[in-house]
Amino acid sequence: MTSNPCREVNLKKPKARAVYITDGHFIAIRDALAKEASGRDVRSGEMMQCFVDLCYLTMQRSTDVRNLQWADVDRDAKIIHFQP
């Protein structure tokens, strides 16, 4: 292909956020991932909490965190390399 078909697509810039998630809201969301509505534990709850923590602490999109490979983790340097 010699031309970019997306060049003609116009996107609307999202509004800037005035408020970010509070610590209380984040903890409530994180806690809700571990329990069903009935109060029973969810089998994948701890893994989902770990996933949400990693997204939050690294400020990465969930897709970037899901696509991580062990080759992207440098344990000696204590660095995770994200590929945008």
N, CA, C and O atoms as CSV, one atom per row, in Angstrom:
chain,resi,resn,atom,element,x,y,z
A,1,MET,N,N,0.844,-1.170,0.000
A,1,MET,CA,C,0.000,0.000,0.000
A,1,MET,C,C,0.893,1.238,0.000
A,1,MET,O,O,1.884,1.283,0.729
A,2,THR,N,N,0.567,2.204,-0.778
A,2,THR,CA,C,1.402,3.396,-0.900
A,2,THR,C,C,0.882,4.584,-0.104
A,2,THR,O,O,1.595,5.576,0.046
A,3,SER,N,N,-0.332,4.511,0.404
A,3,SER,CA,C,-0.869,5.629,1.174
A,3,SER,C,C,-1.458,5.111,2.485
A,3,SER,O,O,-1.779,3.931,2.620
A,4,ASN,N,N,-1.587,6.013,3.431
A,4,ASN,CA,C,-2.122,5.670,4.741
A,4,ASN,C,C,-3.639,5.872,4.735
A,4,ASN,O,O,-4.100,7.008,4.616
A,5,PRO,N,N,-4.433,4.786,4.860
A,5,PRO,CA,C,-5.895,4.939,4.821
A,5,PRO,C,C,-6.458,5.652,6.049
A,5,PRO,O,O,-7.606,6.096,6.026
A,6,CYS,N,N,-5.684,5.767,7.103
A,6,CYS,CA,C,-6.165,6.424,8.324
A,6,CYS,C,C,-5.911,7.929,8.312
A,6,CYS,O,O,-6.361,8.644,9.207
A,7,ARG,N,N,-5.199,8.403,7.313
A,7,ARG,CA,C,-4.873,9.826,7.260
A,7,ARG,C,C,-6.129,10.684,7.188
A,7,ARG,O,O,-6.152,11.794,7.720
A,8,GLU,N,N,-7.162,10.185,6.541
A,8,GLU,CA,C,-8.391,10.961,6.361
A,8,GLU,C,C,-9.340,10.878,7.556
A,8,GLU,O,O,-10.381,11.534,7.565
A,9,VAL,N,N,-8.993,10.088,8.549
A,9,VAL,CA,C,-9.852,9.922,9.723
A,9,VAL,C,C,-9.572,11.044,10.706
A,9,VAL,O,O,-8.429,11.252,11.115
A,10,ASN,N,N,-10.614,11.765,11.082
A,10,ASN,CA,C,-10.480,12.845,12.061
A,10,ASN,C,C,-10.895,12.332,13.432
A,10,ASN,O,O,-11.941,11.700,13.577
A,11,LEU,N,N,-10.082,12.603,14.420
A,11,LEU,CA,C,-10.368,12.187,15.792
A,11,LEU,C,C,-10.601,13.406,16.665
A,11,LEU,O,O,-9.996,14.460,16.469
A,12,LYS,N,N,-11.485,13.238,17.627
A,12,LYS,CA,C,-11.766,14.305,18.575
A,12,LYS,C,C,-10.864,14.098,19.790
A,12,LYS,O,O,-10.835,13.009,20.363
A,13,LYS,N,N,-10.145,15.115,20.174
A,13,LYS,CA,C,-9.263,15.022,21.328
A,13,LYS,C,C,-10.108,14.908,22.602
A,13,LYS,O,O,-11.034,15.696,22.795
A,14,PRO,N,N,-9.800,13.938,23.473
A,14,PRO,CA,C,-10.593,13.817,24.698
A,14,PRO,C,C,-10.361,15.006,25.633
A,14,PRO,O,O,-9.299,15.628,25.627
A,15,LYS,N,N,-11.372,15.297,26.424
A,15,LYS,CA,C,-11.264,16.382,27.390
A,15,LYS,C,C,-10.225,16.022,28.449
A,15,LYS,O,O,-10.100,14.865,28.851
A,16,ALA,N,N,-9.491,17.026,28.886
A,16,ALA,CA,C,-8.519,16.821,29.957
A,16,ALA,C,C,-9.270,16.539,31.255
A,16,ALA,O,O,-10.323,17.121,31.517
A,17,ARG,N,N,-8.726,15.660,32.041
A,17,ARG,CA,C,-9.371,15.321,33.317
A,17,ARG,C,C,-9.018,16.351,34.372
A,17,ARG,O,O,-7.870,16.782,34.482
A,18,ALA,N,N,-10.012,16.733,35.138
A,18,ALA,CA,C,-9.791,17.673,36.227
A,18,ALA,C,C,-9.606,16.934,37.547
A,18,ALA,O,O,-9.040,17.476,38.497
A,19,VAL,N,N,-10.092,15.680,37.602
A,19,VAL,CA,C,-10.037,14.895,38.831
A,19,VAL,C,C,-9.520,13.505,38.499
A,19,VAL,O,O,-9.963,12.891,37.528
A,20,TYR,N,N,-8.602,13.016,39.285
A,20,TYR,CA,C,-8.108,11.665,39.125
A,20,TYR,C,C,-8.714,10.777,40.194
A,20,TYR,O,O,-9.279,11.273,41.169
A,21,ILE,N,N,-8.601,9.484,40.022
A,21,ILE,CA,C,-9.186,8.540,40.962
A,21,ILE,C,C,-8.561,8.745,42.352
A,21,ILE,O,O,-7.350,8.923,42.484
A,22,THR,N,N,-9.399,8.715,43.361
A,22,THR,CA,C,-8.899,8.872,44.729
A,22,THR,C,C,-8.393,7.533,45.234
A,22,THR,O,O,-8.731,6.485,44.684
A,23,ASP,N,N,-7.582,7.569,46.281
A,23,ASP,CA,C,-7.075,6.330,46.871
A,23,ASP,C,C,-8.223,5.452,47.357
A,23,ASP,O,O,-8.189,4.230,47.210
A,24,GLY,N,N,-9.243,6.090,47.940
A,24,GLY,CA,C,-10.390,5.334,48.442
A,24,GLY,C,C,-11.139,4.611,47.338
A,24,GLY,O,O,-11.539,3.459,47.506
A,25,HIS,N,N,-11.331,5.281,46.206
A,25,HIS,CA,C,-12.004,4.651,45.070
A,25,HIS,C,C,-11.169,3.516,44.500
A,25,HIS,O,O,-11.701,2.459,44.159
A,26,PHE,N,N,-9.854,3.733,44.396
A,26,PHE,CA,C,-8.979,2.683,43.878
A,26,PHE,C,C,-9.031,1.439,44.765
A,26,PHE,O,O,-9.134,0.317,44.268
A,27,ILE,N,N,-8.961,1.644,46.061
A,27,ILE,CA,C,-8.998,0.509,46.995
A,27,ILE,C,C,-10.348,-0.198,46.922
A,27,ILE,O,O,-10.401,-1.425,46.996
A,28,ALA,N,N,-11.437,0.552,46.779
A,28,ALA,CA,C,-12.765,-0.064,46.665
A,28,ALA,C,C,-12.864,-0.924,45.410
A,28,ALA,O,O,-13.397,-2.032,45.457
A,29,ILE,N,N,-12.352,-0.418,44.288
A,29,ILE,CA,C,-12.365,-1.191,43.042
A,29,ILE,C,C,-11.512,-2.438,43.199
A,29,ILE,O,O,-11.924,-3.532,42.812
A,30,ARG,N,N,-10.327,-2.274,43.765
A,30,ARG,CA,C,-9.399,-3.399,43.952
A,30,ARG,C,C,-10.010,-4.465,44.861
A,30,ARG,O,O,-9.914,-5.658,44.571
A,31,ASP,N,N,-10.628,-4.046,45.940
A,31,ASP,CA,C,-11.264,-4.993,46.866
A,31,ASP,C,C,-12.437,-5.715,46.211
A,31,ASP,O,O,-12.660,-6.900,46.461
A,32,ALA,N,N,-13.192,-4.995,45.365
A,32,ALA,CA,C,-14.348,-5.603,44.698
A,32,ALA,C,C,-13.931,-6.693,43.711
A,32,ALA,O,O,-14.719,-7.590,43.413
A,33,LEU,N,N,-12.710,-6.624,43.205
A,33,LEU,CA,C,-12.233,-7.653,42.277
A,33,LEU,C,C,-12.046,-9.008,42.949
A,33,LEU,O,O,-12.039,-10.040,42.278
A,34,ALA,N,N,-11.895,-9.008,44.264
A,34,ALA,CA,C,-11.615,-10.246,44.991
A,34,ALA,C,C,-12.874,-10.937,45.503
A,34,ALA,O,O,-12.796,-12.079,45.957
A,35,LYS,N,N,-14.024,-10.284,45.446
A,35,LYS,CA,C,-15.257,-10.849,46.010
A,35,LYS,C,C,-16.392,-10.827,44.999
A,35,LYS,O,O,-16.502,-9.897,44.200
A,36,GLU,N,N,-17.227,-11.840,45.035
A,36,GLU,CA,C,-18.466,-11.838,44.252
A,36,GLU,C,C,-19.479,-10.951,44.962
A,36,GLU,O,O,-19.253,-10.534,46.098
A,37,ALA,N,N,-20.577,-10.664,44.306
A,37,ALA,CA,C,-21.632,-9.846,44.922
A,37,ALA,C,C,-22.164,-10.526,46.181
A,37,ALA,O,O,-22.606,-9.858,47.115
A,38,SER,N,N,-22.120,-11.870,46.201
A,38,SER,CA,C,-22.607,-12.610,47.367
A,38,SER,C,C,-21.605,-12.599,48.521
A,38,SER,O,O,-21.927,-13.028,49.629
A,39,GLY,N,N,-20.376,-12.101,48.258
A,39,GLY,CA,C,-19.370,-12.055,49.313
A,39,GLY,C,C,-18.362,-13.185,49.248
A,39,GLY,O,O,-17.375,-13.182,49.983
A,40,ARG,N,N,-18.601,-14.154,48.370
A,40,ARG,CA,C,-17.649,-15.267,48.235
A,40,ARG,C,C,-16.399,-14.805,47.501
A,40,ARG,O,O,-16.448,-13.897,46.670
A,41,ASP,N,N,-15.270,-15.447,47.822
A,41,ASP,CA,C,-14.020,-15.123,47.146
A,41,ASP,C,C,-14.081,-15.513,45.673
A,41,ASP,O,O,-14.679,-16.528,45.316
A,42,VAL,N,N,-13.460,-14.704,44.827
A,42,VAL,CA,C,-13.327,-15.007,43.408
A,42,VAL,C,C,-11.991,-15.721,43.231
A,42,VAL,O,O,-10.973,-15.279,43.764
A,43,ARG,N,N,-11.993,-16.828,42.481
A,43,ARG,CA,C,-10.765,-17.609,42.324
A,43,ARG,C,C,-9.624,-16.791,41.732
A,43,ARG,O,O,-8.472,-16.958,42.133
A,44,SER,N,N,-9.924,-15.922,40.796
A,44,SER,CA,C,-8.880,-15.126,40.145
A,44,SER,C,C,-8.695,-13.759,40.811
A,44,SER,O,O,-8.006,-12.894,40.271
A,45,GLY,N,N,-9.299,-13.568,41.963
A,45,GLY,CA,C,-9.295,-12.263,42.621
A,45,GLY,C,C,-7.917,-11.708,42.912
A,45,GLY,O,O,-7.641,-10.546,42.612
A,46,GLU,N,N,-7.041,-12.530,43.496
A,46,GLU,CA,C,-5.706,-12.039,43.834
A,46,GLU,C,C,-4.907,-11.694,42.581
A,46,GLU,O,O,-4.161,-10.714,42.572
A,47,MET,N,N,-5.059,-12.491,41.523
A,47,MET,CA,C,-4.341,-12.210,40.276
A,47,MET,C,C,-4.855,-10.918,39.641
A,47,MET,O,O,-4.068,-10.134,39.110
A,48,MET,N,N,-6.173,-10.691,39.694
A,48,MET,CA,C,-6.734,-9.450,39.152
A,48,MET,C,C,-6.262,-8.242,39.964
A,48,MET,O,O,-5.995,-7.181,39.400
A,49,GLN,N,N,-6.161,-8.399,41.275
A,49,GLN,CA,C,-5.652,-7.308,42.100
A,49,GLN,C,C,-4.200,-6.990,41.741
A,49,GLN,O,O,-3.810,-5.825,41.679
A,50,CYS,N,N,-3.414,-8.024,41.508
A,50,CYS,CA,C,-2.023,-7.842,41.105
A,50,CYS,C,C,-1.951,-7.122,39.759
A,50,CYS,O,O,-1.126,-6.228,39.571
A,51,PHE,N,N,-2.817,-7.514,38.830
A,51,PHE,CA,C,-2.872,-6.899,37.504
A,51,PHE,C,C,-3.221,-5.412,37.604
A,51,PHE,O,O,-2.576,-4.576,36.972
A,52,VAL,N,N,-4.241,-5.087,38.398
A,52,VAL,CA,C,-4.656,-3.694,38.575
A,52,VAL,C,C,-3.547,-2.887,39.262
A,52,VAL,O,O,-3.295,-1.738,38.899
A,53,ASP,N,N,-2.892,-3.492,40.249
A,53,ASP,CA,C,-1.778,-2.814,40.920
A,53,ASP,C,C,-0.654,-2.499,39.938
A,53,ASP,O,O,-0.095,-1.402,39.959
A,54,LEU,N,N,-0.321,-3.466,39.074
A,54,LEU,CA,C,0.752,-3.260,38.106
A,54,LEU,C,C,0.396,-2.148,37.122
A,54,LEU,O,O,1.248,-1.326,36.785
A,55,CYS,N,N,-0.847,-2.113,36.661
A,55,CYS,CA,C,-1.288,-1.033,35.767
A,55,CYS,C,C,-1.177,0.316,36.469
A,55,CYS,O,O,-0.690,1.288,35.892
A,56,TYR,N,N,-1.633,0.365,37.713
A,56,TYR,CA,C,-1.656,1.614,38.472
A,56,TYR,C,C,-0.240,2.098,38.784
A,56,TYR,O,O,0.072,3.274,38.595
A,57,LEU,N,N,0.612,1.196,39.258
A,57,LEU,CA,C,1.946,1.592,39.690
A,57,LEU,C,C,2.880,1.935,38.534
A,57,LEU,O,O,3.779,2.763,38.683
A,58,THR,N,N,2.670,1.303,37.390
A,58,THR,CA,C,3.521,1.584,36.235
A,58,THR,C,C,2.920,2.639,35.314
A,58,THR,O,O,3.581,3.106,34.386
A,59,MET,N,N,1.660,3.020,35.571
A,59,MET,CA,C,0.923,3.975,34.741
A,59,MET,C,C,0.860,3.511,33.278
A,59,MET,O,O,0.969,4.310,32.348
A,60,GLN,N,N,0.680,2.197,33.105
A,60,GLN,CA,C,0.590,1.612,31.769
A,60,GLN,C,C,-0.837,1.187,31.493
A,60,GLN,O,O,-1.612,0.924,32.412
A,61,ARG,N,N,-1.174,1.122,30.211
A,61,ARG,CA,C,-2.490,0.623,29.813
A,61,ARG,C,C,-2.546,-0.873,30.075
A,61,ARG,O,O,-1.522,-1.556,30.067
A,62,SER,N,N,-3.745,-1.371,30.306
A,62,SER,CA,C,-3.898,-2.800,30.599
A,62,SER,C,C,-3.408,-3.666,29.448
A,62,SER,O,O,-2.888,-4.758,29.678
A,63,THR,N,N,-3.563,-3.200,28.216
A,63,THR,CA,C,-3.084,-3.962,27.058
A,63,THR,C,C,-1.572,-4.112,27.106
A,63,THR,O,O,-1.049,-5.191,26.828
A,64,ASP,N,N,-0.865,-3.045,27.455
A,64,ASP,CA,C,0.596,-3.120,27.537
A,64,ASP,C,C,1.043,-4.078,28.631
A,64,ASP,O,O,2.025,-4.798,28.454
A,65,VAL,N,N,0.343,-4.098,29.751
A,65,VAL,CA,C,0.686,-5.010,30.841
A,65,VAL,C,C,0.372,-6.453,30.433
A,65,VAL,O,O,1.159,-7.358,30.712
A,66,ARG,N,N,-0.774,-6.674,29.775
A,66,ARG,CA,C,-1.127,-8.037,29.337
A,66,ARG,C,C,-0.154,-8.582,28.312
A,66,ARG,O,O,0.061,-9.793,28.258
A,67,ASN,N,N,0.442,-7.720,27.494
A,67,ASN,CA,C,1.358,-8.154,26.450
A,67,ASN,C,C,2.799,-8.322,26.927
A,67,ASN,O,O,3.678,-8.637,26.125
A,68,LEU,N,N,3.053,-8.119,28.208
A,68,LEU,CA,C,4.412,-8.279,28.723
A,68,LEU,C,C,4.897,-9.715,28.547
A,68,LEU,O,O,4.128,-10.668,28.680
A,69,GLN,N,N,6.172,-9.848,28.250
A,69,GLN,CA,C,6.845,-11.141,28.172
A,69,GLN,C,C,7.942,-11.153,29.234
A,69,GLN,O,O,8.394,-10.095,29.671
A,70,TRP,N,N,8.371,-12.344,29.649
A,70,TRP,CA,C,9.443,-12.414,30.640
A,70,TRP,C,C,10.706,-11.746,30.117
A,70,TRP,O,O,11.502,-11.237,30.906
A,71,ALA,N,N,10.904,-11.737,28.802
A,71,ALA,CA,C,12.078,-11.087,28.213
A,71,ALA,C,C,12.060,-9.575,28.451
A,71,ALA,O,O,13.102,-8.928,28.357
A,72,ASP,N,N,10.897,-9.005,28.757
A,72,ASP,CA,C,10.775,-7.569,29.014
A,72,ASP,C,C,11.143,-7.192,30.445
A,72,ASP,O,O,11.228,-6.010,30.778
A,73,VAL,N,N,11.360,-8.191,31.283
A,73,VAL,CA,C,11.661,-7.946,32.692
A,73,VAL,C,C,13.145,-8.194,32.935
A,73,VAL,O,O,13.648,-9.293,32.704
A,74,ASP,N,N,13.836,-7.161,33.403
A,74,ASP,CA,C,15.258,-7.273,33.750
A,74,ASP,C,C,15.351,-7.283,35.269
A,74,ASP,O,O,15.340,-6.233,35.912
A,75,ARG,N,N,15.441,-8.482,35.832
A,75,ARG,CA,C,15.445,-8.598,37.299
A,75,ARG,C,C,16.679,-7.979,37.933
A,75,ARG,O,O,16.590,-7.377,39.003
A,76,ASP,N,N,17.844,-8.121,37.274
A,76,ASP,CA,C,19.076,-7.571,37.844
A,76,ASP,C,C,19.012,-6.050,37.953
A,76,ASP,O,O,19.411,-5.477,38.966
A,77,ALA,N,N,18.505,-5.399,36.900
A,77,ALA,CA,C,18.404,-3.940,36.896
A,77,ALA,C,C,17.107,-3.454,37.545
A,77,ALA,O,O,16.920,-2.256,37.755
A,78,LYS,N,N,16.206,-4.404,37.862
A,78,LYS,CA,C,14.904,-4.081,38.452
A,78,LYS,C,C,14.116,-3.131,37.549
A,78,LYS,O,O,13.595,-2.111,38.000
A,79,ILE,N,N,14.039,-3.494,36.254
A,79,ILE,CA,C,13.357,-2.682,35.250
A,79,ILE,C,C,12.413,-3.549,34.443
A,79,ILE,O,O,12.732,-4.688,34.104
A,80,ILE,N,N,11.238,-2.995,34.135
A,80,ILE,CA,C,10.303,-3.619,33.203
A,80,ILE,C,C,10.290,-2.751,31.961
A,80,ILE,O,O,10.012,-1.554,32.038
A,81,HIS,N,N,10.589,-3.344,30.826
A,81,HIS,CA,C,10.616,-2.608,29.557
A,81,HIS,C,C,9.265,-2.765,28.866
A,81,HIS,O,O,8.886,-3.873,28.486
A,82,PHE,N,N,8.540,-1.663,28.703
A,82,PHE,CA,C,7.251,-1.687,28.021
A,82,PHE,C,C,7.460,-1.261,26.580
A,82,PHE,O,O,8.150,-0.280,26.306
A,83,GLN,N,N,6.859,-2.005,25.659
A,83,GLN,CA,C,6.917,-1.668,24.246
A,83,GLN,C,C,5.579,-1.034,23.845
A,83,GLN,O,O,4.556,-1.718,23.811
A,84,PRO,N,N,5.584,0.281,23.539
A,84,PRO,CA,C,4.322,0.926,23.166
A,84,PRO,C,C,3.814,0.427,21.812
A,84,PRO,O,O,2.763,0.868,21.347
